[in-house]
Amino acid sequence: MAGAGHGDARLTALVRGRVQGVGFRYFARRTAAGLGLRGYVRNRPDGAVEVVAEGPRPTLEELLRRLERGPAGARVEQVEVAWSAPEGKLSEFHIRV
């Protein structure tokens, strides 16, 4: 189903800690794609990892729980979360460089 469905939301999460150089973007992509979400993940110059995803709110909340744990080797210290209405412009989940 293309575009944003009823009950969909947009999650923007800034993950801070030891999250670059430990496979966090690949973990986020694999996790989000496995949940059927649309969006992207990218490293930020300030050392954080930014995750933007759209889909059903309960599924986004599950993604957020997994991001708070992170992959082996990562140390998540803080996750800043912002919720908004979906824009419906995101496609499959991918890594942005």
N, CA, C and O atoms as a GROMACS GRO file, in nm:
protein
  388
    1MET      N    1   0.084  -0.118   0.000
    1MET     CA    2   0.000   0.000   0.000
    1MET      C    3   0.088   0.124   0.000
    1MET      O    4   0.165   0.145   0.094
    2ALA      N    5   0.079   0.204  -0.101
    2ALA     CA    6   0.166   0.320  -0.115
    2ALA      C    7   0.115   0.435  -0.030
    2ALA      O    8  -0.003   0.443   0.003
    3GLY      N    9   0.208   0.524   0.007
    3GLY     CA   10   0.170   0.642   0.083
    3GLY      C   11   0.142   0.610   0.228
    3GLY      O   12   0.171   0.500   0.276
    4ALA      N   13   0.088   0.706   0.297
    4ALA     CA   14   0.062   0.692   0.440
    4ALA      C   15  -0.077   0.636   0.463
    4ALA      O   16  -0.174   0.686   0.407
    5GLY      N   17  -0.087   0.534   0.544
    5GLY     CA   18  -0.216   0.476   0.576
    5GLY      C   19  -0.277   0.541   0.698
    5GLY      O   20  -0.212   0.621   0.766
    6HIS      N   21  -0.400   0.508   0.726
    6HIS     CA   22  -0.469   0.563   0.842
    6HIS      C   23  -0.399   0.513   0.970
    6HIS      O   24  -0.368   0.394   0.981
    7GLY      N   25  -0.375   0.603   1.063
    7GLY     CA   26  -0.308   0.564   1.187
    7GLY      C   27  -0.157   0.564   1.177
    7GLY      O   28  -0.089   0.529   1.273
    8ASP      N   29  -0.104   0.605   1.062
    8ASP     CA   30   0.040   0.612   1.048
    8ASP      C   31   0.094   0.738   1.115
    8ASP      O   32   0.022   0.835   1.136
    9ALA      N   33   0.222   0.733   1.149
    9ALA     CA   34   0.290   0.846   1.211
    9ALA      C   35   0.432   0.853   1.156
    9ALA      O   36   0.477   0.765   1.082
   10ARG      N   37   0.501   0.959   1.194
   10ARG     CA   38   0.642   0.977   1.156
   10ARG      C   39   0.723   0.990   1.284
   10ARG      O   40   0.692   1.071   1.372
   11LEU      N   41   0.826   0.909   1.293
   11LEU     CA   42   0.917   0.910   1.406
   11LEU      C   43   1.051   0.966   1.361
   11LEU      O   44   1.107   0.922   1.261
   12THR      N   45   1.101   1.064   1.434
   12THR     CA   46   1.237   1.112   1.414
   12THR      C   47   1.311   1.088   1.545
   12THR      O   48   1.273   1.140   1.649
   13ALA      N   49   1.417   1.007   1.539
   13ALA     CA   50   1.492   0.973   1.660
   13ALA      C   51   1.639   1.009   1.639
   13ALA      O   52   1.700   0.971   1.538
   14LEU      N   53   1.695   1.082   1.734
   14LEU     CA   54   1.839   1.110   1.736
   14LEU      C   55   1.899   1.023   1.844
   14LEU      O   56   1.871   1.040   1.963
   15VAL      N   57   1.983   0.931   1.802
   15VAL     CA   58   2.043   0.835   1.895
   15VAL      C   59   2.185   0.879   1.924
   15VAL      O   60   2.266   0.897   1.833
   16ARG      N   61   2.215   0.897   2.053
   16ARG     CA   62   2.347   0.944   2.095
   16ARG      C   63   2.416   0.839   2.181
   16ARG      O   64   2.351   0.756   2.244
   17GLY      N   65   2.548   0.844   2.182
   17GLY     CA   66   2.629   0.750   2.256
   17GLY      C   67   2.737   0.697   2.163
   17GLY      O   68   2.781   0.768   2.072
   18ARG      N   69   2.781   0.574   2.186
   18ARG     CA   70   2.876   0.512   2.093
   18ARG      C   71   2.794   0.442   1.985
   18ARG      O   72   2.767   0.323   1.993
   19VAL      N   73   2.755   0.520   1.883
   19VAL     CA   74   2.662   0.468   1.782
   19VAL      C   75   2.713   0.483   1.640
   19VAL      O   76   2.646   0.441   1.546
   20GLN      N   77   2.832   0.540   1.623
   20GLN     CA   78   2.891   0.545   1.490
   20GLN      C   79   3.012   0.452   1.488
   20GLN      O   80   3.088   0.445   1.584
   21GLY      N   81   3.028   0.381   1.375
   21GLY     CA   82   3.140   0.289   1.361
   21GLY      C   83   3.118   0.155   1.429
   21GLY      O   84   3.211   0.077   1.446
   22VAL      N   85   2.992   0.127   1.469
   22VAL     CA   86   2.962   0.001   1.537
   22VAL      C   87   2.849  -0.075   1.466
   22VAL      O   88   2.790  -0.167   1.523
   23GLY      N   89   2.818  -0.035   1.341
   23GLY     CA   90   2.714  -0.103   1.265
   23GLY      C   91   2.572  -0.060   1.299
   23GLY      O   92   2.476  -0.130   1.268
   24PHE      N   93   2.558   0.056   1.365
   24PHE     CA   94   2.426   0.099   1.409
   24PHE      C   95   2.333   0.128   1.291
   24PHE      O   96   2.215   0.093   1.296
   25ARG      N   97   2.384   0.192   1.186
   25ARG     CA   98   2.298   0.222   1.071
   25ARG      C   99   2.246   0.094   1.006
   25ARG      O  100   2.130   0.086   0.966
   26TYR      N  101   2.332  -0.007   0.996
   26TYR     CA  102   2.290  -0.134   0.933
   26TYR      C  103   2.189  -0.205   1.022
   26TYR      O  104   2.093  -0.264   0.972
   27PHE      N  105   2.210  -0.198   1.152
   27PHE     CA  106   2.115  -0.254   1.248
   27PHE      C  107   1.980  -0.184   1.234
   27PHE      O  108   1.876  -0.250   1.230
   28ALA      N  109   1.980  -0.052   1.226
   28ALA     CA  110   1.856   0.025   1.214
   28ALA      C  111   1.785  -0.007   1.084
   28ALA      O  112   1.663  -0.024   1.082
   29ARG      N  113   1.861  -0.015   0.974
   29ARG     CA  114   1.798  -0.047   0.844
   29ARG      C  115   1.736  -0.185   0.846
   29ARG      O  116   1.622  -0.202   0.804
   30ARG      N  117   1.811  -0.283   0.895
   30ARG     CA  118   1.762  -0.421   0.900
   30ARG      C  119   1.637  -0.431   0.988
   30ARG      O  120   1.540  -0.497   0.953
   31THR      N  121   1.641  -0.364   1.103
   31THR     CA  122   1.529  -0.370   1.196
   31THR      C  123   1.405  -0.302   1.137
   31THR      O  124   1.296  -0.360   1.139
   32ALA      N  125   1.423  -0.180   1.085
   32ALA     CA  126   1.309  -0.105   1.031
   32ALA      C  127   1.250  -0.174   0.909
   32ALA      O  128   1.128  -0.182   0.894
   33ALA      N  129   1.337  -0.223   0.820
   33ALA     CA  130   1.287  -0.292   0.700
   33ALA      C  131   1.214  -0.419   0.739
   33ALA      O  132   1.112  -0.454   0.679
   34GLY      N  133   1.265  -0.489   0.839
   34GLY     CA  134   1.200  -0.611   0.886
   34GLY      C  135   1.063  -0.584   0.945
   34GLY      O  136   0.976  -0.671   0.942
   35LEU      N  137   1.043  -0.463   0.998
   35LEU     CA  138   0.914  -0.424   1.054
   35LEU      C  139   0.821  -0.365   0.946
   35LEU      O  140   0.706  -0.334   0.974
   36GLY      N  141   0.872  -0.351   0.824
   36GLY     CA  142   0.791  -0.299   0.715
   36GLY      C  143   0.777  -0.147   0.714
   36GLY      O  144   0.683  -0.094   0.655
   37LEU      N  145   0.870  -0.079   0.778
   37LEU     CA  146   0.864   0.067   0.785
   37LEU      C  147   0.935   0.131   0.667
   37LEU      O  148   1.018   0.068   0.601
   38ARG      N  149   0.903   0.257   0.641
   38ARG     CA  150   0.965   0.335   0.535
   38ARG      C  151   1.050   0.444   0.601
   38ARG      O  152   1.013   0.496   0.707
   39GLY      N  153   1.162   0.480   0.538
   39GLY     CA  154   1.240   0.590   0.592
   39GLY      C  155   1.388   0.576   0.566
   39GLY      O  156   1.429   0.514   0.468
   40TYR      N  157   1.468   0.635   0.655
   40TYR     CA  158   1.613   0.631   0.637
   40TYR      C  159   1.685   0.648   0.770
   40TYR      O  160   1.626   0.689   0.870
   41VAL      N  161   1.812   0.614   0.767
   41VAL     CA  162   1.902   0.634   0.881
   41VAL      C  163   2.030   0.695   0.827
   41VAL      O  164   2.074   0.662   0.717
   42ARG      N  165   2.090   0.785   0.905
   42ARG     CA  166   2.217   0.845   0.863
   42ARG      C  167   2.297   0.889   0.983
   42ARG      O  168   2.243   0.920   1.089
   43ASN      N  169   2.430   0.891   0.964
   43ASN     CA  170   2.519   0.947   1.065
   43ASN      C  171   2.514   1.098   1.054
   43ASN      O  172   2.506   1.154   0.945
   44ARG      N  173   2.518   1.165   1.169
   44ARG     CA  174   2.522   1.311   1.172
   44ARG      C  175   2.663   1.356   1.210
   44ARG      O  176   2.736   1.283   1.278
   45PRO      N  177   2.702   1.476   1.166
   45PRO     CA  178   2.837   1.526   1.198
   45PRO      C  179   2.864   1.538   1.347
   45PRO      O  180   2.979   1.532   1.390
   46ASP      N  181   2.758   1.553   1.429
   46ASP     CA  182   2.777   1.568   1.574
   46ASP      C  183   2.796   1.435   1.645
   46ASP      O  184   2.806   1.432   1.768
   47GLY      N  185   2.802   1.324   1.570
   47GLY     CA  186   2.825   1.194   1.631
   47GLY      C  187   2.700   1.114   1.658
   47GLY      O  188   2.707   0.996   1.694
   48ALA      N  189   2.584   1.176   1.642
   48ALA     CA  190   2.457   1.106   1.662
   48ALA      C  191   2.420   1.029   1.535
   48ALA      O  192   2.476   1.052   1.428
   49VAL      N  193   2.324   0.938   1.549
   49VAL     CA  194   2.264   0.871   1.435
   49VAL      C  195   2.118   0.917   1.429
   49VAL      O  196   2.047   0.911   1.529
   50GLU      N  197   2.075   0.961   1.312
   50GLU     CA  198   1.938   1.008   1.292
   50GLU      C  199   1.857   0.900   1.221
   50GLU      O  200   1.899   0.847   1.118
   51VAL      N  201   1.743   0.868   1.278
   51VAL     CA  202   1.652   0.770   1.219
   51VAL      C  203   1.519   0.839   1.193
   51VAL      O  204   1.459   0.896   1.284
   52VAL      N  205   1.472   0.834   1.069
   52VAL     CA  206   1.341   0.889   1.033
   52VAL      C  207   1.261   0.775   0.972
   52VAL      O  208   1.304   0.714   0.874
   53ALA      N  209   1.145   0.747   1.030
   53ALA     CA  210   1.065   0.634   0.983
   53ALA      C  211   0.917   0.669   0.986
   53ALA      O  212   0.871   0.746   1.071
   54GLU      N  213   0.843   0.612   0.891
   54GLU     CA  214   0.699   0.629   0.887
   54GLU      C  215   0.633   0.492   0.881
   54GLU      O  216   0.684   0.398   0.820
   55GLY      N  217   0.517   0.483   0.946
   55GLY     CA  218   0.441   0.359   0.948
   55GLY      C  219   0.341   0.364   1.062
   55GLY      O  220   0.319   0.470   1.122
   56PRO      N  221   0.281   0.250   1.094
   56PRO     CA  222   0.186   0.246   1.206
   56PRO      C  223   0.254   0.281   1.338
   56PRO      O  224   0.365   0.234   1.364
   57ARG      N  225   0.190   0.362   1.420
   57ARG     CA  226   0.250   0.406   1.547
   57ARG      C  227   0.299   0.289   1.634
   57ARG      O  228   0.410   0.297   1.686
   58PRO      N  229   0.221   0.180   1.651
   58PRO     CA  230   0.272   0.070   1.735
   58PRO      C  231   0.400   0.008   1.680
   58PRO      O  232   0.486  -0.035   1.756
   59THR      N  233   0.412   0.003   1.547
   59THR     CA  234   0.533  -0.053   1.486
   59THR      C  235   0.650   0.041   1.505
   59THR      O  236   0.762  -0.004   1.528
   60LEU      N  237   0.626   0.170   1.496
   60LEU     CA  238   0.731   0.268   1.520
   60LEU      C  239   0.778   0.262   1.666
   60LEU      O  240   0.897   0.278   1.693
   61GLU      N  241   0.685   0.239   1.757
   61GLU     CA  242   0.723   0.227   1.899
   61GLU      C  243   0.810   0.104   1.921
   61GLU      O  244   0.901   0.106   2.005
   62GLU      N  245   0.784  -0.004   1.848
   62GLU     CA  246   0.869  -0.124   1.856
   62GLU      C  247   1.008  -0.093   1.802
   62GLU      O  248   1.108  -0.134   1.860
   63LEU      N  249   1.016  -0.021   1.690
   63LEU     CA  250   1.145   0.021   1.636
   63LEU      C  251   1.221   0.102   1.740
   63LEU      O  252   1.340   0.080   1.762
   64LEU      N  253   1.152   0.195   1.805
   64LEU     CA  254   1.215   0.280   1.906
   64LEU      C  255   1.271   0.196   2.020
   64LEU      O  256   1.383   0.222   2.067
   65ARG      N  257   1.196   0.097   2.067
   65ARG     CA  258   1.247   0.008   2.174
   65ARG      C  259   1.376  -0.060   2.130
   65ARG      O  260   1.470  -0.073   2.209
   66ARG      N  261   1.381  -0.105   2.007
   66ARG     CA  262   1.502  -0.174   1.958
   66ARG      C  263   1.618  -0.076   1.940
   66ARG      O  264   1.733  -0.112   1.965
   67LEU      N  265   1.588   0.046   1.896
   67LEU     CA  266   1.694   0.147   1.881
   67LEU      C  267   1.754   0.182   2.016
   67LEU      O  268   1.874   0.209   2.026
   68GLU      N  269   1.672   0.181   2.121
   68GLU     CA  270   1.722   0.215   2.255
   68GLU      C  271   1.820   0.109   2.305
   68GLU      O  272   1.906   0.140   2.388
   69ARG      N  273   1.808  -0.013   2.258
   69ARG     CA  274   1.904  -0.119   2.293
   69ARG      C  275   2.025  -0.116   2.200
   69ARG      O  276   2.139  -0.125   2.244
   70GLY      N  277   1.998  -0.104   2.070
   70GLY     CA  278   2.106  -0.099   1.971
   70GLY      C  279   2.169  -0.235   1.949
   70GLY      O  280   2.134  -0.332   2.016
   71PRO      N  281   2.261  -0.243   1.854
   71PRO     CA  282   2.330  -0.369   1.826
   71PRO      C  283   2.442  -0.393   1.926
   71PRO      O  284   2.479  -0.304   2.003
   72ALA      N  285   2.495  -0.514   1.925
   72ALA     CA  286   2.612  -0.545   2.008
   72ALA      C  287   2.725  -0.450   1.968
   72ALA      O  288   2.747  -0.427   1.849
   73GLY      N  289   2.796  -0.397   2.064
   73GLY     CA  290   2.906  -0.306   2.035
   73GLY      C  291   2.867  -0.159   2.046
   73GLY      O  292   2.953  -0.073   2.061
   74ALA      N  293   2.738  -0.131   2.038
   74ALA     CA  294   2.693   0.007   2.054
   74ALA      C  295   2.663   0.034   2.201
   74ALA      O  296   2.634  -0.057   2.278
   75ARG      N  297   2.671   0.162   2.238
   75ARG     CA  298   2.629   0.202   2.371
   75ARG      C  299   2.537   0.322   2.354
   75ARG      O  300   2.583   0.434   2.331
   76VAL      N  301   2.407   0.299   2.365
   76VAL     CA  302   2.310   0.406   2.349
   76VAL      C  303   2.296   0.480   2.482
   76VAL      O  304   2.261   0.420   2.584
   77GLU      N  305   2.325   0.609   2.481
   77GLU     CA  306   2.318   0.689   2.603
   77GLU      C  307   2.191   0.774   2.608
   77GLU      O  308   2.139   0.801   2.716
   78GLN      N  309   2.142   0.815   2.491
   78GLN     CA  310   2.026   0.903   2.488
   78GLN      C  311   1.957   0.888   2.353
   78GLN      O  312   2.022   0.873   2.250
   79VAL      N  313   1.823   0.892   2.354
   79VAL     CA  314   1.746   0.895   2.231
   79VAL      C  315   1.647   1.011   2.240
   79VAL      O  316   1.558   1.012   2.324
   80GLU      N  317   1.665   1.109   2.153
   80GLU     CA  318   1.571   1.222   2.144
   80GLU      C  319   1.465   1.184   2.042
   80GLU      O  320   1.498   1.146   1.930
   81VAL      N  321   1.340   1.193   2.081
   81VAL     CA  322   1.230   1.145   1.998
   81VAL      C  323   1.136   1.260   1.963
   81VAL      O  324   1.100   1.340   2.050
   82ALA      N  325   1.096   1.267   1.838
   82ALA     CA  326   0.993   1.362   1.794
   82ALA      C  327   0.891   1.286   1.709
   82ALA      O  328   0.928   1.211   1.619
   83TRP      N  329   0.763   1.307   1.739
   83TRP     CA  330   0.654   1.245   1.662
   83TRP      C  331   0.587   1.353   1.578
   83TRP      O  332   0.572   1.467   1.622
   84SER      N  333   0.546   1.316   1.458
   84SER     CA  334   0.474   1.410   1.372
   84SER      C  335   0.385   1.332   1.276
   84SER      O  336   0.386   1.209   1.274
   85ALA      N  337   0.309   1.405   1.198
   85ALA     CA  338   0.223   1.341   1.097
   85ALA      C  339   0.312   1.291   0.983
   85ALA      O  340   0.411   1.356   0.950
   86PRO      N  341   0.278   1.177   0.924
   86PRO     CA  342   0.360   1.126   0.813
   86PRO      C  343   0.346   1.216   0.691
   86PRO      O  344   0.241   1.273   0.665
   87GLU      N  345   0.455   1.227   0.617
   87GLU     CA  346   0.453   1.305   0.494
   87GLU      C  347   0.416   1.218   0.374
   87GLU      O  348   0.370   1.268   0.272
   88GLY      N  349   0.435   1.085   0.389
   88GLY     CA  350   0.399   0.993   0.282
   88GLY      C  351   0.492   0.996   0.163
   88GLY      O  352   0.458   0.945   0.056
   89LYS      N  353   0.612   1.054   0.180
   89LYS     CA  354   0.705   1.066   0.068
   89LYS      C  355   0.821   0.967   0.078
   89LYS      O  356   0.902   0.957  -0.014
   90LEU      N  357   0.829   0.895   0.187
   90LEU     CA  358   0.941   0.803   0.207
   90LEU      C  359   0.912   0.670   0.140
   90LEU      O  360   0.799   0.623   0.136
   91SER      N  361   1.019   0.611   0.087
   91SER     CA  362   1.005   0.480   0.025
   91SER      C  363   1.066   0.376   0.119
   91SER      O  364   1.071   0.398   0.240
   92GLU      N  365   1.110   0.267   0.067
   92GLU     CA  366   1.168   0.160   0.150
   92GLU      C  367   1.277   0.218   0.240
   92GLU      O  368   1.333   0.323   0.210
   93PHE      N  369   1.305   0.150   0.348
   93PHE     CA  370   1.401   0.200   0.445
   93PHE      C  371   1.543   0.184   0.392
   93PHE      O  372   1.580   0.076   0.347
   94HIS      N  373   1.623   0.290   0.398
   94HIS     CA  374   1.758   0.286   0.345
   94HIS      C  375   1.855   0.369   0.429
   94HIS      O  376   1.814   0.445   0.518
   95ILE      N  377   1.982   0.353   0.398
   95ILE     CA  378   2.089   0.429   0.464
   95ILE      C  379   2.124   0.548   0.376
   95ILE      O  380   2.150   0.532   0.257
   96ARG      N  381   2.122   0.666   0.435
   96ARG     CA  382   2.166   0.786   0.364
   96ARG      C  383   2.308   0.818   0.405
   96ARG      O  384   2.346   0.802   0.521
   97VAL      N  385   2.386   0.863   0.308
   97VAL     CA  386   2.523   0.902   0.340
   97VAL      C  387   2.542   1.051   0.322
   97VAL      O  388   2.651   1.103   0.344
   0.00000   0.00000   0.00000
